């Protein structure tokens, strides 16, 4: 799905994805894929963690607006 979006510039190295917004970086680390059971249904789950330590609050908010729009609209 990452390749299908056209708004965020990124580089991927295995489980680390580095997004660049106005020369500032947001780092996203991917955990191990698993499943989440809801009633009798199993849903795929991929834990992610964000590191915004090199990004100011304004750029972080801009990044998250686009990220959520592009990646959560399909169910997360």
Secondary structure as GFF3:
##gff-version 3
##sequence-region A 1 76
A	DSSP	three_ten_helix	2	4	.	.	.	ID=ss1
A	DSSP	beta_strand	9	13	.	.	.	ID=ss2
A	DSSP	beta_strand	16	21	.	.	.	ID=ss3
A	DSSP	beta_strand	24	38	.	.	.	ID=ss4
A	DSSP	beta_strand	41	51	.	.	.	ID=ss5
A	DSSP	alpha_helix	57	71	.	.	.	ID=ss6
###
